Amino acid sequence: MKIAVAGTGYVGLVAGVCFAEVGHTVTCVDVDEKKVETMRQGISPIYEEGLEELMQKNNARGTLHFTTDYREAYRDVDAVFIGVGTPEMPDGSANLSYIATVSRQIAETVERDCLVVVKSTVPVGTNDKVEQFIKDFLVHDVKVEVASNPEFLAQGTAVHDTLHAARIIIGTQSKEAEELLKGIYEPFHLPIVSVKRRSAEMIKYACNDFLALKISYMNDIANLCELVGADITDVARGMSFDERIGARFLNAGIGFGGSCFPKDTKALKFLAREHGYQLKTVEACVEVNSAQKVRLFEKAKERMISFSGLKAAVLGLTFKAGTDDLREAPSIDNLKLLLGAGADVYAYDPKGTERAKQLFPEGRLEQGSMHYAGSPEEALEGANICFVFTEWGEIKKITPEEFKKKMHTPLVYDGRNLYDPKQMKKAGVEYYSIGR
């Protein structure tokens, strides 16, 4: 089928590339000409394992195209997938301005019957408004229906998650729309769950917020473990054998970040309040996560007289391994605190450095200074304190002996529980982790 995809962020680009991979003819639309030209050359603007290779493969065979000309892209297609951002507003609601812009462009452009599919995460009821909005601005005498098709990819494994998803959720209001969307996904050979539009919109929030709740619950239990002398890794292992609980999302740490969980928990909280209901569990999740992000810094502040003039090694900047995304990463909150307290920060991340430099340029910042290291060893050399924020393989490989040898003061605060406390102690490293 002929498909257009509006937006080339994580959602739009990965979806477009994977649609092309299974045989559809896809045109991805973005407003940034420089970005589009880069993608035409087979260079991905985001880091995702396997994405660039599939871009180059499908560029070469002519099934994947990139353009800024939305009029030509939307004019004659079977479906337009909307994958633009819905960033968080100051009050926690979702900013739907990009959705509105694309919807109007579609309405003024399409010249044949087509299906508009919203992949972006939007509040329940948004797709109803999108359909009416498009009808209000339609130029040609064509039939346009709107469907909901939320994505469930995880950054770092986005391509795999799209091609090998546990299920595809589609929300439609007519049999015709349902059959067309099923036809688009037929080459994936994946289970399809077909529901009404509003249910599909709610499934997305319910899933993401449930996982966020699971993470925050484990972090809360981890904090209690420290107080009562239990080990959260032992607790999680014991819990994991219970099929009702499952083994995933039980790792305690410094909280969740990224483009989904923080935004989606706040958006669902806002939606509930709009309807006169208080989601107490979700509100507690947001509160726990906010405090968890800076828990290690607060621990370190109790240990240190001052951070002024100290070399602080920071290992890992992205919100998780496998991506270059820093959105809502715990490292950001901690870097602000460290720099504000006068520390000279030396940070290492294998993929996130360039994005980090946009937020924290090298040189004097706040009361401290910011530097970027080319390796974990360089960051650790002569450091007075070390914070671990991301579970990259390169960081996991550091031995307790290396911390002891490289650092001026072997003092490590590990937000991902990567190392064995007994081994660290044996090597002479003063070591603090989460829930152990």
C-alpha positions as CSV (number, residue, x, y, z in Angstrom):
1,M,0.0,0.0,0.0
2,K,1.0,3.7,-0.3
3,I,1.6,5.2,3.1
4,A,2.6,8.6,4.3
5,V,4.0,9.2,7.7
6,A,3.9,12.6,9.3
7,G,6.9,13.2,11.7
8,T,10.3,11.5,11.8
9,G,10.9,11.3,15.5
10,Y,11.1,7.9,17.3
11,V,7.5,7.1,16.6
12,G,7.2,8.3,13.0
13,L,10.6,7.3,11.7
14,V,10.7,3.8,13.1
15,A,7.1,3.1,11.9
16,G,7.9,4.4,8.4
17,V,11.0,2.4,8.1
18,C,9.4,-0.8,9.3
19,F,6.4,-0.3,7.0
20,A,8.8,0.0,4.1
21,E,10.7,-3.1,5.3
22,V,7.5,-5.3,5.1
23,G,6.8,-4.1,1.5
24,H,4.7,-0.9,1.7
25,T,5.7,2.2,-0.3
26,V,6.3,4.9,2.3
27,T,6.9,8.6,2.3
28,C,8.1,10.2,5.6
29,V,7.3,13.9,6.0
30,D,9.2,16.4,8.1
31,V,9.5,20.2,8.2
32,D,13.2,20.3,8.6
33,E,14.9,20.3,5.1
34,K,18.3,19.6,6.5
35,K,17.1,16.6,8.5
36,V,15.2,15.3,5.5
37,E,18.3,15.5,3.3
38,T,20.3,13.7,5.9
39,M,17.7,10.9,6.0
40,R,17.7,10.7,2.2
41,Q,21.4,9.8,2.5
42,G,20.5,6.9,4.8
43,I,21.7,8.7,8.0
44,S,19.4,8.4,11.0
45,P,18.8,11.5,13.1
46,I,18.4,9.3,16.2
47,Y,20.4,6.3,17.5
48,E,18.4,3.1,17.4
49,E,20.0,-0.3,16.8
50,G,19.3,-1.5,13.3
51,L,17.4,1.6,12.2
52,E,20.1,3.1,9.9
53,E,20.7,-0.2,8.2
54,L,17.0,-0.6,7.3
55,M,16.9,3.0,6.2
56,Q,19.7,2.5,3.7
57,K,18.3,-0.8,2.6
58,N,14.8,0.5,1.8
59,N,16.1,3.8,0.4
60,A,18.1,1.8,-2.1
61,R,15.2,-0.4,-3.2
62,G,12.9,2.6,-3.6
63,T,10.3,1.8,-1.0
64,L,11.2,4.5,1.5
65,H,11.2,8.3,0.7
66,F,11.7,11.5,2.7
67,T,10.3,14.9,1.9
68,T,9.2,18.3,3.2
69,D,6.5,18.5,0.5
70,Y,3.4,17.3,2.5
71,R,1.1,18.3,-0.3
72,E,2.6,15.7,-2.6
73,A,3.1,13.2,0.2
74,Y,-0.6,13.2,1.4
75,R,-2.3,13.8,-2.0
76,D,-2.7,10.2,-3.2
77,V,-2.2,7.6,-0.5
78,D,-4.1,4.8,1.2
79,A,-3.2,6.0,4.7
80,V,-1.5,8.8,6.5
81,F,0.1,7.9,9.9
82,I,0.5,10.8,12.3
83,G,3.6,10.3,14.5
84,V,4.4,13.9,15.6
85,G,5.2,14.9,19.1
86,T,2.6,15.7,21.8
87,P,4.9,17.4,24.4
88,E,3.9,18.0,27.9
89,M,2.4,21.4,28.8
90,P,3.2,23.2,32.1
91,D,0.0,21.9,33.7
92,G,0.7,18.3,32.6
93,S,-1.7,18.2,29.7
94,A,-0.6,17.1,26.2
95,N,0.2,19.8,23.6
96,L,-1.8,18.9,20.5
97,S,-0.7,21.7,18.3
98,Y,1.4,19.5,16.0
99,I,-1.5,17.1,15.6
100,A,-3.7,20.0,14.6
101,T,-1.2,21.3,12.1
102,V,-0.8,17.9,10.4
103,S,-4.6,17.3,10.4
104,R,-5.3,20.6,8.6
105,Q,-2.5,19.9,6.1
106,I,-4.1,16.5,5.4
107,A,-7.6,18.0,5.1
108,E,-6.4,20.6,2.6
109,T,-4.4,18.1,0.5
110,V,-5.9,14.7,0.2
111,E,-7.6,14.0,-3.2
112,R,-8.9,10.5,-2.6
113,D,-10.5,8.5,0.2
114,C,-8.0,7.6,2.8
115,L,-7.5,6.5,6.4
116,V,-5.7,8.9,8.9
117,V,-4.0,6.9,11.6
118,V,-2.9,8.6,14.8
119,K,0.1,6.8,16.3
120,S,1.1,9.7,18.6
121,T,0.1,9.3,22.2
122,V,-3.0,11.5,22.7
123,P,-5.6,12.0,25.4
124,V,-8.8,9.9,25.2
125,G,-11.2,11.5,22.8
126,T,-8.6,13.2,20.7
127,N,-9.2,11.1,17.6
128,D,-12.8,12.1,17.6
129,K,-11.8,15.7,17.5
130,V,-9.2,15.0,14.8
131,E,-11.8,13.4,12.5
132,Q,-14.1,16.3,13.0
133,F,-11.3,18.8,12.5
134,I,-10.3,17.2,9.2
135,K,-13.9,17.1,8.0
136,D,-14.2,20.8,8.8
137,F,-11.3,21.7,6.6
138,L,-11.7,19.2,3.8
139,V,-11.1,20.8,0.3
140,H,-12.0,17.8,-1.9
141,D,-15.1,15.6,-1.9
142,V,-13.4,12.6,-0.3
143,K,-14.1,10.3,2.6
144,V,-11.5,10.5,5.4
145,E,-11.8,8.3,8.6
146,V,-9.5,8.5,11.6
147,A,-8.2,5.4,13.5
148,S,-6.1,5.1,16.6
149,N,-3.0,2.9,16.5
150,P,-0.8,3.6,19.5
151,E,2.8,2.5,19.5
152,F,4.4,0.4,22.2
153,L,8.1,0.5,21.2
154,A,10.8,0.9,23.8
155,Q,13.7,3.2,22.9
156,G,16.9,1.2,22.4
157,T,14.9,-1.7,21.0
158,A,12.4,0.2,18.8
159,V,13.0,-1.6,15.5
160,H,12.8,-5.0,17.1
161,D,9.7,-4.0,19.1
162,T,7.9,-2.8,16.0
163,L,8.7,-5.8,13.8
164,H,8.2,-8.3,16.6
165,A,5.5,-6.6,18.7
166,A,3.5,-8.6,21.3
167,R,0.4,-7.2,19.7
168,I,-0.9,-4.4,17.4
169,I,-3.6,-2.2,18.9
170,I,-6.1,-0.7,16.5
171,G,-9.0,1.5,17.3
172,T,-11.6,2.2,14.6
173,Q,-15.2,3.2,14.3
174,S,-16.1,1.4,11.1
175,K,-15.5,-2.0,9.5
176,E,-13.9,-0.4,6.5
177,A,-11.3,1.4,8.5
178,E,-10.6,-1.8,10.6
179,E,-10.1,-3.9,7.5
180,L,-7.8,-1.4,5.9
181,L,-5.6,-1.1,9.0
182,K,-5.5,-4.8,9.4
183,G,-4.4,-5.1,5.8
184,I,-1.5,-2.7,6.4
185,Y,-0.3,-4.8,9.3
186,E,-1.0,-8.2,7.7
187,P,2.7,-8.5,6.5
188,F,3.9,-8.2,10.0
189,H,2.2,-11.5,11.0
190,L,1.5,-10.2,14.5
191,P,-1.6,-10.5,16.8
192,I,-4.0,-7.7,16.3
193,V,-6.3,-6.4,19.0
194,S,-9.2,-4.4,17.4
195,V,-11.2,-2.1,19.7
196,K,-13.1,1.2,19.5
197,R,-11.0,4.4,19.2
198,R,-11.3,5.6,22.7
199,S,-10.4,2.2,24.1
200,A,-7.3,2.2,22.0
201,E,-6.3,5.6,23.3
202,M,-6.8,4.5,26.9
203,I,-4.9,1.2,26.4
204,K,-1.8,3.2,25.6
205,Y,-1.9,5.3,28.8
206,A,-3.0,2.3,30.9
207,C,0.0,0.2,29.7
208,N,2.6,2.9,30.1
209,D,1.3,4.1,33.5
210,F,1.1,0.5,34.8
211,L,4.8,0.0,34.0
212,A,5.7,3.3,35.5
213,L,3.8,2.3,38.6
214,K,5.7,-0.9,38.8
215,I,9.0,0.9,38.6
216,S,8.1,3.4,41.2
217,Y,6.7,0.7,43.5
218,M,10.0,-1.2,43.4
219,N,12.0,2.1,44.0
220,D,9.8,2.8,47.0
221,I,10.4,-0.8,48.3
222,A,14.1,-0.4,47.7
223,N,14.2,2.7,49.8
224,L,12.5,0.8,52.6
225,C,14.9,-2.1,52.2
226,E,17.8,0.3,53.0
227,L,16.1,1.3,56.2
228,V,15.3,-2.3,57.4
229,G,18.5,-4.0,56.2
230,A,17.0,-6.0,53.3
231,D,18.5,-6.3,49.8
232,I,16.2,-5.2,46.9
233,T,17.9,-7.5,44.4
234,D,17.0,-10.5,46.6
235,V,13.4,-9.2,47.0
236,A,13.0,-8.6,43.3
237,R,14.4,-12.1,42.5
238,G,11.9,-13.6,44.9
239,M,9.0,-11.6,43.4
240,S,10.0,-12.5,39.8
241,F,8.9,-16.2,40.2
242,D,5.3,-15.1,40.8
243,E,3.6,-15.4,37.4
244,R,1.0,-12.8,38.6
245,I,3.8,-10.2,38.9
246,G,6.3,-11.2,36.2
247,A,10.1,-10.7,36.1
248,R,10.3,-7.4,34.1
249,F,10.4,-3.9,35.5
250,L,11.5,-5.0,38.9
251,N,14.9,-3.4,38.9
252,A,15.2,-0.6,41.4
253,G,17.2,2.5,40.5
254,I,17.1,6.2,40.2
255,G,13.7,6.5,38.5
256,F,12.3,6.5,35.0
257,G,12.9,9.0,32.2
258,G,12.5,9.2,28.5
259,S,9.7,10.5,26.2
260,C,6.9,8.3,27.4
261,F,6.6,7.4,31.1
262,P,7.1,10.9,32.7
263,K,4.8,12.6,30.1
264,D,2.1,9.9,30.1
265,T,1.8,9.6,33.9
266,K,1.3,13.4,34.1
267,A,-1.1,13.4,31.1
268,L,-3.3,10.7,32.6
269,K,-3.3,12.5,36.0
270,F,-4.4,15.6,34.2
271,L,-7.1,13.8,32.2
272,A,-8.6,12.3,35.4
273,R,-8.7,15.6,37.1
274,E,-10.4,17.2,34.1
275,H,-13.2,14.6,34.6
276,G,-13.4,15.2,38.4
277,Y,-11.5,12.1,39.4
278,Q,-8.2,11.7,41.3
279,L,-5.9,8.8,40.1
280,K,-4.2,8.4,43.5
281,T,-1.9,5.6,42.3
282,V,-0.6,7.5,39.3
283,E,-0.2,10.7,41.4
284,A,1.9,8.7,43.9
285,C,4.0,7.3,41.0
286,V,4.8,10.8,39.8
287,E,5.8,11.9,43.3
288,V,8.0,8.9,44.0
289,N,9.8,9.2,40.7
290,S,10.5,12.8,41.1
291,A,12.1,12.3,44.5
292,Q,14.0,9.1,43.3
293,K,15.9,10.9,40.6
294,V,18.0,12.9,43.0
295,R,18.1,10.4,45.9
296,L,21.8,9.6,45.3
297,F,22.8,13.2,45.2
298,E,21.0,13.8,48.5
299,K,22.9,10.8,49.9
300,A,26.2,12.2,48.6
301,K,25.4,15.7,50.0
302,E,25.1,14.1,53.5
303,R,28.5,12.5,53.0
304,M,30.4,15.6,51.6
305,I,31.2,18.9,53.3
306,S,31.0,20.6,49.9
307,F,31.2,19.8,46.1
308,S,33.0,23.0,45.3
309,G,36.1,22.3,43.3
310,L,35.7,18.5,43.4
311,K,36.0,16.4,40.3
312,A,32.8,14.5,39.9
313,A,32.8,11.6,37.3
314,V,29.3,11.0,35.8
315,L,29.0,7.7,34.0
316,G,26.0,7.6,31.7
317,L,23.8,10.5,30.5
318,T,20.9,9.0,28.5
319,F,17.8,7.9,30.4
320,K,18.6,4.3,29.5
321,A,21.1,2.3,27.5
322,G,20.6,1.7,23.8
323,T,19.5,5.3,22.9
324,D,20.9,8.8,22.6
325,D,17.7,10.3,24.2
326,L,18.2,12.5,27.2
327,R,14.6,13.5,27.7
328,E,13.7,13.4,31.4
329,A,16.9,11.5,32.1
330,P,17.9,11.4,35.8
331,S,21.3,12.6,34.8
332,I,19.9,16.1,33.9
333,D,18.5,16.8,37.4
334,N,21.7,15.6,39.0
335,L,24.0,17.6,36.7
336,K,22.2,20.7,37.5
337,L,22.6,20.1,41.2
338,L,26.3,19.1,40.9
339,L,27.1,22.2,38.7
340,G,25.1,24.4,41.0
341,A,27.1,23.1,44.0
342,G,30.4,23.9,42.3
343,A,31.5,20.5,41.1
344,D,33.8,20.1,38.1
345,V,31.9,17.4,36.2
346,Y,33.6,15.0,33.8
347,A,30.8,13.0,32.0
348,Y,31.0,10.0,29.8
349,D,28.2,8.4,27.6
350,P,28.8,6.4,24.4
351,K,25.9,7.8,22.5
352,G,24.4,10.8,24.4
353,T,27.3,13.3,24.5
354,E,26.3,15.4,21.5
355,R,22.8,15.9,22.8
356,A,24.1,16.6,26.3
357,K,26.3,19.3,25.0
358,Q,23.2,21.2,23.8
359,L,22.0,21.3,27.4
360,F,25.3,21.6,29.2
361,P,28.0,23.2,26.9
362,E,31.6,22.5,27.9
363,G,33.2,25.0,30.1
364,R,32.2,27.0,33.1
365,L,28.6,26.5,34.1
366,E,26.8,27.6,37.2
367,Q,29.3,27.5,40.0
368,G,31.2,24.5,38.5
369,S,32.4,23.4,35.1
370,M,31.3,20.8,32.5
371,H,33.7,18.5,30.6
372,Y,33.1,15.4,28.4
373,A,35.3,12.4,28.5
374,G,36.1,10.0,25.7
375,S,36.0,6.9,27.9
376,P,34.9,5.9,31.4
377,E,38.5,5.7,32.5
378,E,39.2,9.3,31.4
379,A,36.2,10.4,33.5
380,L,37.3,8.5,36.5
381,E,41.0,9.7,36.4
382,G,41.6,11.6,39.7
383,A,37.9,11.9,40.5
384,N,36.8,12.6,44.0
385,I,33.3,11.1,43.5
386,C,31.5,9.1,40.9
387,F,27.8,8.9,39.9
388,V,26.5,6.1,37.7
389,F,23.3,7.0,35.9
390,T,23.0,4.7,32.9
391,E,23.5,0.9,32.5
392,W,25.7,1.0,29.3
393,G,27.8,-2.2,28.7
394,E,31.0,-0.1,28.8
395,I,30.1,1.1,32.2
396,K,29.1,-2.3,33.5
397,K,32.5,-3.7,32.6
398,I,34.4,-1.4,35.0
399,T,35.9,-3.5,37.8
400,P,36.0,-2.5,41.4
401,E,39.8,-2.4,41.1
402,E,39.6,0.2,38.3
403,F,37.5,2.5,40.5
404,K,40.1,2.1,43.3
405,K,43.1,2.7,40.9
406,K,41.7,5.6,38.8
407,M,39.9,7.7,41.4
408,H,41.6,10.0,43.9
409,T,38.9,9.1,46.4
410,P,37.1,5.8,45.4
411,L,33.6,7.0,46.3
412,V,30.9,5.6,44.0
413,Y,27.1,6.3,43.9
414,D,25.5,3.7,41.6
415,G,22.0,4.5,40.5
416,R,21.6,1.3,38.5
417,N,22.9,-1.3,40.9
418,L,25.5,-2.5,38.4
419,Y,28.2,-3.7,40.9
420,D,28.5,-6.2,43.7
421,P,28.7,-4.4,47.0
422,K,30.9,-7.1,48.5
423,Q,33.4,-6.9,45.7
424,M,33.5,-3.1,45.8
425,K,34.1,-3.2,49.6
426,K,36.8,-5.8,49.1
427,A,38.6,-3.6,46.6
428,G,38.5,-0.6,49.0
429,V,35.7,1.3,47.2
430,E,33.2,3.2,49.3
431,Y,30.0,2.2,47.5
432,Y,26.4,3.3,47.7
433,S,23.6,1.9,45.6
434,I,19.8,1.7,45.7
435,G,18.0,-0.6,48.1
436,R,21.1,-2.6,49.1
